[in-house]
């Protein structure tokens, strides 16, 4: 018998797939029509393609709608109204919040939201947190710098909506945050995987506090794929003695997927609020079947100020073949977001995903959490340099062969490995920059 | 609500609240504390519409589609 208390919306989350598809199609038509009639950018985009919303008559027609690239959003910002440009669908005075992308892949994109959009953001996060077991009894500590980046803002508001008590860990330093968690017996936390590990390291090695003896019992991660990488998830769970859950979202999209309490090593797509299509990276064909990787094209079905319709996210994902035993009909993406189409690069003719290297490094106990991957050229030949840290009292000899074998097994590539003392590689507070491809400079 | 069979009834209540808030918002343009709070409440009502009313409007309750 289904336990309906497990679901934020028991009707939508268990809706049969066929009905869900009808639901998505009707919502897609609604947001498409809204954008066409309220945004100069979207009208021009669809007019140029010779399409109007009326031409979209079936689910299969959706793929006719032109995709939106991030570079297009950057160009839009040069137009009126300042600072957002002509994809804006509401009068400027209706915009109540500004956020921007981090600019990891270029010039930041500005994101306007109305108050309704902001309610929608926290509604999306409510699906996530409820599925991960957040309840009104929880005291949730949020150790991030509340600023122009969306990060955990909506998680904060969603936790409040659920009835949790929220402790904003804003500008406190890492040690103060750990002390605050201890002082208040916080039960849950939200942070990037990099910072979850960093906090554990500081607690243990600088403060003499064993993080697993603190009261945190669940952690929600975002911003990096680590919580879906088994060895990184295990490190975090072991360090904190807590369940670690992944979720995925983006400033210009919203919070679109989440891991549930079953931890199936995959994330449910919130198919009531988003339409996810997976596209073959080379051919552009839409992939319906499980087990084939492609890049995500996504539509936020209810976001109004600056709609997100068929956005080419470049996130690489694949559908899982099995449904989740949690009872949700929202489909799973296997292993979460596997990487980004522009990160997954060819080295010596072989596709290399930085996540695969992370999985190997973090699976070896004798190595520290931090590492760096640098791809460059030696003459005409690609070279991958991997920098790792040895844990105290661990020798290079004891890990070297195993590390090389695992890397060869998981990535089909050979590496020049450099070993460093524990604590000597750079530490990151939010998102880490561990992968550098220097070949573009040659 | 136990077996979620009365979504139509729930939707009726949502629409009634929405109508009342829309009236408050328009009637009280010179009373910011009333109009702005009504507008803010309408954004929350929209979340009820996304969770419930859309299912009813799109005819996807147990008897629909």
Boltz contact constraints between the chains, C-beta under 6 A:
constraints:
  - contact:
      token1: [A, 9]
      token2: [B, 51]
      max_distance: 6.0
  - contact:
      token1: [A, 11]
      token2: [B, 4]
      max_distance: 6.0
  - contact:
      token1: [A, 19]
      token2: [B, 60]
      max_distance: 6.0
  - contact:
      token1: [A, 19]
      token2: [B, 65]
      max_distance: 6.0
  - contact:
      token1: [A, 22]
      token2: [B, 65]
      max_distance: 6.0
  - contact:
      token1: [A, 23]
      token2: [B, 58]
      max_distance: 6.0
  - contact:
      token1: [A, 23]
      token2: [B, 60]
      max_distance: 6.0
  - contact:
      token1: [A, 26]
      token2: [B, 58]
      max_distance: 6.0
  - contact:
      token1: [A, 115]
      token2: [B, 43]
      max_distance: 6.0
  - contact:
      token1: [A, 116]
      token2: [B, 43]
      max_distance: 6.0
  - contact:
      token1: [A, 116]
      token2: [B, 46]
      max_distance: 6.0
  - contact:
      token1: [A, 119]
      token2: [B, 43]
      max_distance: 6.0
  - contact:
      token1: [A, 119]
      token2: [B, 44]
      max_distance: 6.0
  - contact:
      token1: [A, 119]
      token2: [B, 47]
      max_distance: 6.0
  - contact:
      token1: [A, 123]
      token2: [B, 47]
      max_distance: 6.0
  - contact:
      token1: [A, 302]
      token2: [B, 50]
      max_distance: 6.0
